């Protein structure tokens, strides 16, 4: 049985967000395919440090996080020597420095591109500079650049060439978005690029399609930008036509988001199924970033139609006007939201379409097929 050493710098168990959920789905799929999984993880605030304990995988090694990545590199190298795996699976290009490629050159190495980190860093740094200069204190007073749709387009951010160099050190680069896969194929010479969207385990869910919208958030740049865009540009349009419109806001860090009319903050909710059971739609107004918004496909699996903003740099599984809506403007987003909110039959029809489509195209069956198609796996 083949062994994989899997490195992740910030995964949570149980999952706290979409990235955690997707990482665990990949691990579960590899385990189902017969691989022995050895996790090398870094201690994070949400997770107490436990050394060599089992979370359903072959072994989990939690290493105390330190700013000195050379210490982590030595520890990971020692762990790899001990396990003697056939594969090394890394997450995030910014953590490539902890893998000794020269020493472990004989082992097949894989890296996962969740998103382009250099783009995310540049956008995040620029946004935080604007945010710090114009710190919002109330939903009534938010500086317009903090929710401007063209904010990042003015800068035309691109991946750093050094990020491409990282991917080219690996035998395989997994990518969840076609946009990212195309860029890596064009700018890398050695790595084999494998593109597959986020897949999730099918959910047994029968929503009630009540007059309630869900809005999941996490404390990241693009989530704040999307939230500000929603409360400043979309919500006023909705409330003019539907004063009783309600939104349930939840997710890790949701208490950091400014209170606004008709938005009920639920903070972090571990059991998403209970929330999805009540809703008629999920709102995804973020329009920046790369990779994929996992909450879109998650909602579809629960039988809830998503309303999202168009973003050519991300993969969006929604078939517009069939399994959900994809808007280009605030006006379109508000209109699509109200159509689902005011018409339970439409919300039910699109939600069931979304669930069928997700089960047919975005389950671990697809992930297994893609993994099996890769020669070294």
Residue pairs with C-beta under 8 A, 6 or more apart in sequence:
1 34
1 35
1 36
2 34
2 35
2 36
2 85
2 86
2 87
3 35
3 36
3 38
3 58
3 83
3 84
3 85
3 86
3 87
4 30
4 35
4 36
4 37
4 38
4 85
4 86
4 87
4 88
4 89
5 38
5 40
5 76
5 79
5 80
5 83
5 85
5 87
5 88
5 89
6 27
6 37
6 38
6 39
6 40
6 89
7 40
7 41
7 76
7 88
7 89
7 90
7 91
7 95
7 98
7 99
8 23
8 39
8 40
8 41
8 42
8 91
9 41
9 42
9 65
9 91
9 92
9 95
10 42
10 44
11 19
11 20
11 23
11 24
11 41
11 91
12 20
12 44
12 46
12 47
13 20
13 24
13 47
13 55
14 20
14 270
15 21
15 23
15 24
16 46
16 252
16 268
17 218
17 251
17 252
17 294
18 198
18 218
18 293
18 294
18 295
18 298
19 114
19 294
21 200
21 294
21 298
22 114
22 176
22 198
22 200
22 294
23 91
25 198
25 199
25 200
25 201
25 364
25 367
26 112
26 367
27 37
27 39
27 57
28 201
28 364
29 199
29 364
29 367
29 368
29 371
30 37
30 371
31 37
31 56
31 57
32 364
32 368
33 368
33 371
33 372
35 87
36 58
37 57
37 58
38 57
38 58
38 59
38 61
38 79
38 83
38 85
39 55
39 57
39 59
39 60
39 61
40 61
40 63
40 75
40 76
40 79
41 60
41 61
41 62
41 63
42 62
42 63
42 64
42 65
42 72
43 49
43 62
43 63
43 64
43 65
44 65
47 62
49 62
49 64
50 60
50 62
51 61
51 62
52 59
52 60
52 61
53 60
53 62
54 60
61 79
63 72
63 75
63 76
66 72
69 95
69 97
69 98
72 98
73 97
73 98
73 99
73 100
76 98
76 99
76 100
77 100
77 103
77 104
80 88
80 104
80 107
85 107
86 107
86 108
87 107
87 108
87 109
87 110
87 376
87 377
88 99
88 104
88 107
88 108
88 109
88 110
89 110
89 111
89 112
90 96
90 99
90 109
90 110
90 111
90 112
90 170
91 111
91 112
91 114
92 112
92 114
92 117
93 111
93 113
93 117
93 118
93 163
93 166
93 167
94 117
96 111
96 166
96 169
99 109
101 109
101 169
108 171
108 172
108 376
109 169
109 170
109 171
109 172
110 170
110 171
110 172
110 173
110 174
111 166
111 167
111 170
111 172
111 173
111 174
112 173
112 174
112 175
113 167
113 173
113 174
113 175
113 176
113 180
113 184
113 291
114 176
114 291
115 177
115 180
115 289
115 290
115 291
116 159
116 163
116 180
116 183
116 290
116 291
117 163
118 159
118 160
118 162
118 163
119 157
119 158
119 159
119 289
119 290
119 313
120 221
120 289
120 290
122 155
122 157
123 152
123 157
123 221
123 222
123 288
123 289
124 220
124 221
126 152
126 155
126 157
127 146
127 151
127 221
127 224
127 225
128 221
130 143
130 145
130 146
130 151
131 146
131 224
133 143
134 143
134 145
134 146
136 142
136 143
136 146
136 228
136 258
138 258
139 231
139 232
139 258
139 259
139 260
139 261
142 228
142 231
142 232
142 258
145 151
146 224
146 225
146 228
147 225
147 228
147 229
147 232
147 233
149 229
149 287
151 225
151 288
152 288
159 183
159 187
161 187
164 184
164 187
164 188
167 173
167 184
167 188
167 191
168 188
168 189
168 190
168 191
169 190
169 191
170 191
171 191
171 192
171 376
172 191
172 192
172 193
172 194
172 374
172 376
172 377
173 184
173 188
173 191
173 192
173 193
173 194
174 194
174 195
174 196
175 181
175 184
175 193
175 194
175 195
175 196
176 195
176 196
176 197
176 198
176 291
176 292
176 315
177 195
177 197
177 290
177 291
177 292
177 313
177 314
177 315
178 195
178 315
179 290
179 312
179 313
179 314
179 315
180 195
180 290
180 291
181 193
181 195
184 191
184 193
185 193
192 374
194 370
194 373
194 374
196 366
196 367
196 370
197 292
197 297
197 315
197 317
197 362
197 366
198 292
198 294
198 297
198 315
198 362
199 297
199 362
199 363
199 364
199 365
199 366
199 367
200 294
200 297
200 298
200 301
200 358
200 362
200 363
200 364
201 301
201 363
201 364
202 301
202 358
202 359
202 363
203 273
203 276
203 301
203 302
203 303
203 355
205 273
205 276
205 277
205 301
205 302
205 303
205 355
206 277
206 303
207 276
207 277
207 278
207 279
207 280
207 302
207 303
207 304
207 348
207 351
208 277
208 278
209 279
209 280
209 344
209 347
209 348
209 351
210 278
210 279
210 280
211 244
211 245
211 246
211 280
211 341
211 344
212 246
212 247
212 248
212 278
212 279
212 280
213 245
213 246
213 247
213 248
213 279
213 280
213 281
213 282
213 283
213 337
213 341
214 247
214 248
214 250
214 275
214 276
214 279
214 281
214 282
214 283
214 299
214 304
215 227
215 230
215 247
215 248
215 249
215 250
215 263
215 282
215 283
216 249
216 250
216 251
216 282
216 295
217 223
217 227
217 249
217 250
217 251
217 253
217 254
217 257
218 251
218 252
218 253
219 252
219 253
219 256
221 288
222 286
222 288
222 289
223 286
224 257
225 286
225 287
225 288
226 284
226 285
226 286
226 287
226 288
226 309
227 257
227 258
227 285
229 285
229 287
229 309
229 330
230 283
230 285
230 333
231 258
231 260
231 263
233 330
234 285
234 330
234 333
234 334
234 337
235 247
235 260
235 261
235 262
235 263
237 330
237 331
237 334
238 245
238 334
238 337
238 338
239 245
239 261
239 262
241 334
241 338
242 338
242 341
242 342
244 262
245 262
245 337
245 338
245 341
246 262
246 264
247 262
247 263
247 264
247 283
248 264
248 266
248 275
248 278
248 279
249 257
249 263
249 264
249 265
249 266
250 265
250 266
250 267
250 268
250 269
250 275
251 268
251 269
252 268
253 268
254 265
254 266
254 267
254 268
255 265
255 267
257 265
259 265
266 275
269 275
272 298
272 302
273 302
276 282
276 299
276 302
276 303
276 304
279 304
280 304
280 305
280 340
280 341
280 344
280 347
280 351
281 304
281 305
281 306
281 307
281 324
281 337
281 340
281 341
281 347
281 351
282 295
282 296
282 299
282 304
282 305
282 306
282 307
283 306
283 307
283 337
284 293
284 295
284 296
284 306
284 307
284 308
284 309
285 307
285 308
285 309
285 333
286 293
286 308
286 309
286 311
287 309
287 310
287 311
288 311
288 313
289 311
289 313
289 314
290 313
290 314
291 314
291 315
292 314
292 315
292 316
293 308
293 314
293 316
295 306
296 306
296 308
296 316
296 317
296 318
296 324
297 317
297 358
297 362
299 305
299 306
299 324
299 354
300 306
300 317
300 318
300 323
300 324
300 354
300 355
300 357
300 358
300 362
301 355
301 358
301 359
301 362
302 355
303 351
303 352
303 354
303 355
304 351
304 354
305 323
305 324
305 325
305 340
305 347
305 350
305 351
305 353
305 354
306 318
306 324
306 325
306 354
307 324
307 325
307 327
307 333
307 336
307 337
307 340
308 316
308 318
308 324
308 325
308 326
308 327
309 326
309 327
309 328
309 333
310 316
310 326
310 327
310 328
316 326
317 323
317 357
317 358
317 361
317 362
318 324
318 325
318 326
318 354
319 353
319 357
320 326
322 350
322 353
322 357
323 350
323 353
323 354
323 357
323 358
324 350
324 354
325 332
325 333
325 336
325 339
325 340
327 333
327 336
339 346
340 346
340 347
340 350
341 347
371 377
